[in-house]
Amino acid sequence: MALYTIKIIDIQIDAPVGWYDEEKQLGNSFRVSVEMGVQIFEPVSELTHTVDYASVCELVKEIFSTKNIQLLETIVSLIGEQILTRHQSVEKVNVEVVKINPLLNIPAYGVAVSGTFLRG
């Protein structure tokens, strides 16, 4: 058995997520990165022996389509917890969500929130 790291980098999502009414109406662009520590029994020869990262991307898309999410912290938490729930081989997951061009008084590329979630 080995512990592998699987990274999904910069999933691109557009969604009406935000605290302010303008963000909810116009939407925002987001980038989501997920890093998972996965216990894998070797040899790895089938998709069922690892994590299907397409299903993780679908999970991210599903969470962003949830109504009334206002905070990046909520999204990060939902993604991390759901990955651990749905993928038993994942021991650790780090999630980062970046809001591109947030509503700020000064120019900024983005605002990021990240969290680490552990099994057990």
C-alpha positions as a LaTeX table, in Angstrom:
\begin{tabular}{lrrr}
\hline
Residue & $x$ (\AA) & $y$ (\AA) & $z$ (\AA) \\
\hline
Met1 & 0.00 & 0.00 & 0.00 \\
Ala2 & 1.17 & 3.53 & $-0.74$ \\
Leu3 & $-0.07$ & 7.05 & $-0.10$ \\
Tyr4 & $-0.41$ & 8.92 & $-3.38$ \\
Thr5 & $-1.09$ & 12.61 & $-3.91$ \\
Ile6 & $-3.67$ & 13.43 & $-6.55$ \\
Lys7 & $-4.06$ & 17.11 & $-7.50$ \\
Ile8 & $-6.77$ & 18.73 & $-9.58$ \\
Ile9 & $-5.58$ & 22.22 & $-10.41$ \\
Asp10 & $-7.74$ & 25.25 & $-11.23$ \\
Ile11 & $-11.16$ & 23.81 & $-11.99$ \\
Gln12 & $-12.94$ & 26.75 & $-13.62$ \\
Ile13 & $-16.43$ & 27.56 & $-12.38$ \\
Asp14 & $-18.77$ & 30.49 & $-12.97$ \\
Ala15 & $-21.51$ & 30.76 & $-10.36$ \\
Pro16 & $-23.80$ & 33.27 & $-8.61$ \\
Val17 & $-22.01$ & 32.85 & $-5.28$ \\
Gly18 & $-21.23$ & 35.79 & $-3.03$ \\
Trp19 & $-22.22$ & 37.89 & $-0.07$ \\
Tyr20 & $-23.39$ & 40.93 & $-2.02$ \\
Asp21 & $-26.55$ & 41.11 & $-4.15$ \\
Glu22 & $-24.50$ & 42.15 & $-7.18$ \\
Glu23 & $-22.44$ & 38.95 & $-6.92$ \\
Lys24 & $-25.57$ & 36.83 & $-6.67$ \\
Gln25 & $-27.10$ & 38.50 & $-9.73$ \\
Leu26 & $-24.05$ & 38.81 & $-11.98$ \\
Gly27 & $-22.10$ & 35.83 & $-10.69$ \\
Asn28 & $-18.37$ & 35.40 & $-10.24$ \\
Ser29 & $-15.58$ & 33.35 & $-11.73$ \\
Phe30 & $-13.83$ & 30.87 & $-9.45$ \\
Arg31 & $-10.82$ & 28.56 & $-9.60$ \\
Val32 & $-10.86$ & 25.47 & $-7.40$ \\
Ser33 & $-7.86$ & 23.28 & $-6.64$ \\
Val34 & $-8.08$ & 20.00 & $-4.76$ \\
Glu35 & $-5.18$ & 17.97 & $-3.40$ \\
Met36 & $-5.97$ & 14.51 & $-2.02$ \\
Gly37 & $-3.83$ & 12.07 & $-0.06$ \\
Val38 & $-5.08$ & 8.69 & $-1.27$ \\
Gln39 & $-4.26$ & 5.26 & 0.12 \\
Ile40 & $-3.81$ & 2.93 & $-2.84$ \\
Phe41 & $-3.16$ & $-0.78$ & $-2.75$ \\
Glu42 & $-0.65$ & $-1.57$ & $-5.47$ \\
Pro43 & $-0.46$ & $-2.43$ & $-8.26$ \\
Val44 & $-2.79$ & 0.25 & $-9.61$ \\
Ser45 & $-4.36$ & $-1.09$ & $-12.77$ \\
Glu46 & $-8.02$ & $-0.08$ & $-12.59$ \\
Leu47 & $-9.83$ & 3.21 & $-12.02$ \\
Thr48 & $-11.61$ & 1.56 & $-9.09$ \\
His49 & $-8.21$ & 1.24 & $-7.35$ \\
Thr50 & $-7.85$ & 5.03 & $-7.12$ \\
Val51 & $-9.99$ & 8.20 & $-7.11$ \\
Asp52 & $-11.87$ & 9.06 & $-10.29$ \\
Tyr53 & $-10.99$ & 12.74 & $-10.48$ \\
Ala54 & $-13.78$ & 13.38 & $-13.00$ \\
Ser55 & $-16.23$ & 12.53 & $-10.20$ \\
Val56 & $-14.46$ & 15.04 & $-7.92$ \\
Cys57 & $-14.88$ & 17.73 & $-10.61$ \\
Glu58 & $-18.59$ & 16.87 & $-10.86$ \\
Leu59 & $-18.88$ & 17.17 & $-7.08$ \\
Val60 & $-17.32$ & 20.66 & $-7.21$ \\
Lys61 & $-19.75$ & 21.67 & $-9.96$ \\
Glu62 & $-22.67$ & 20.26 & $-7.94$ \\
Ile63 & $-21.71$ & 22.20 & $-4.81$ \\
Phe64 & $-21.37$ & 25.48 & $-6.71$ \\
Ser65 & $-24.87$ & 24.99 & $-8.12$ \\
Thr66 & $-26.34$ & 24.79 & $-4.58$ \\
Lys67 & $-28.64$ & 27.72 & $-3.88$ \\
Asn68 & $-27.87$ & 30.40 & $-1.30$ \\
Ile69 & $-24.19$ & 29.74 & $-0.67$ \\
Gln70 & $-22.64$ & 33.08 & 0.23 \\
Leu71 & $-19.18$ & 32.37 & 1.65 \\
Leu72 & $-16.07$ & 30.76 & 0.18 \\
Glu73 & $-15.52$ & 29.08 & 3.55 \\
Thr74 & $-18.84$ & 27.23 & 3.14 \\
Ile75 & $-17.85$ & 26.00 & $-0.32$ \\
Val76 & $-14.42$ & 24.85 & 0.86 \\
Ser77 & $-15.98$ & 22.97 & 3.78 \\
Leu78 & $-18.65$ & 21.27 & 1.65 \\
Ile79 & $-16.11$ & 20.15 & $-0.96$ \\
Gly80 & $-13.66$ & 18.78 & 1.62 \\
Glu81 & $-16.29$ & 16.95 & 3.66 \\
Gln82 & $-18.04$ & 15.47 & 0.62 \\
Ile83 & $-14.79$ & 14.16 & $-0.88$ \\
Leu84 & $-14.04$ & 12.34 & 2.37 \\
Thr85 & $-17.60$ & 10.98 & 2.51 \\
Arg86 & $-17.74$ & 9.77 & $-1.10$ \\
His87 & $-14.18$ & 8.49 & $-1.50$ \\
Gln88 & $-13.16$ & 6.14 & 1.29 \\
Ser89 & $-9.56$ & 5.85 & 0.07 \\
Val90 & $-8.97$ & 9.59 & 0.60 \\
Glu91 & $-7.23$ & 10.17 & 3.93 \\
Lys92 & $-6.56$ & 13.90 & 3.59 \\
Val93 & $-7.86$ & 16.60 & 1.30 \\
Asn94 & $-6.84$ & 20.22 & 0.84 \\
Val95 & $-9.25$ & 22.50 & $-0.99$ \\
Glu96 & $-8.55$ & 26.01 & $-2.24$ \\
Val97 & $-11.20$ & 28.25 & $-3.80$ \\
Val98 & $-10.17$ & 31.50 & $-5.48$ \\
Lys99 & $-12.75$ & 34.15 & $-6.33$ \\
Ile100 & $-11.48$ & 36.00 & $-9.40$ \\
Asn101 & $-11.95$ & 39.78 & $-9.43$ \\
Pro102 & $-13.76$ & 40.12 & $-6.09$ \\
Leu103 & $-15.68$ & 43.26 & $-5.19$ \\
Leu104 & $-12.98$ & 45.22 & $-3.38$ \\
Asn105 & $-12.08$ & 48.88 & $-3.14$ \\
Ile106 & $-8.66$ & 48.21 & $-4.70$ \\
Pro107 & $-7.62$ & 46.05 & $-7.65$ \\
Ala108 & $-6.88$ & 42.44 & $-6.77$ \\
Tyr109 & $-6.61$ & 39.34 & $-8.93$ \\
Gly110 & $-8.55$ & 37.30 & $-6.42$ \\
Val111 & $-9.32$ & 36.22 & $-2.90$ \\
Ala112 & $-8.57$ & 32.65 & $-1.80$ \\
Val113 & $-9.82$ & 30.47 & 1.03 \\
Ser114 & $-8.33$ & 27.05 & 1.70 \\
Gly115 & $-8.92$ & 24.29 & 4.20 \\
Thr116 & $-7.50$ & 20.89 & 5.06 \\
Phe117 & $-9.76$ & 17.99 & 6.01 \\
Leu118 & $-8.64$ & 14.70 & 7.58 \\
Arg119 & $-10.39$ & 11.36 & 7.83 \\
Gly120 & $-11.28$ & 10.32 & 11.36 \\
\hline
\end{tabular}
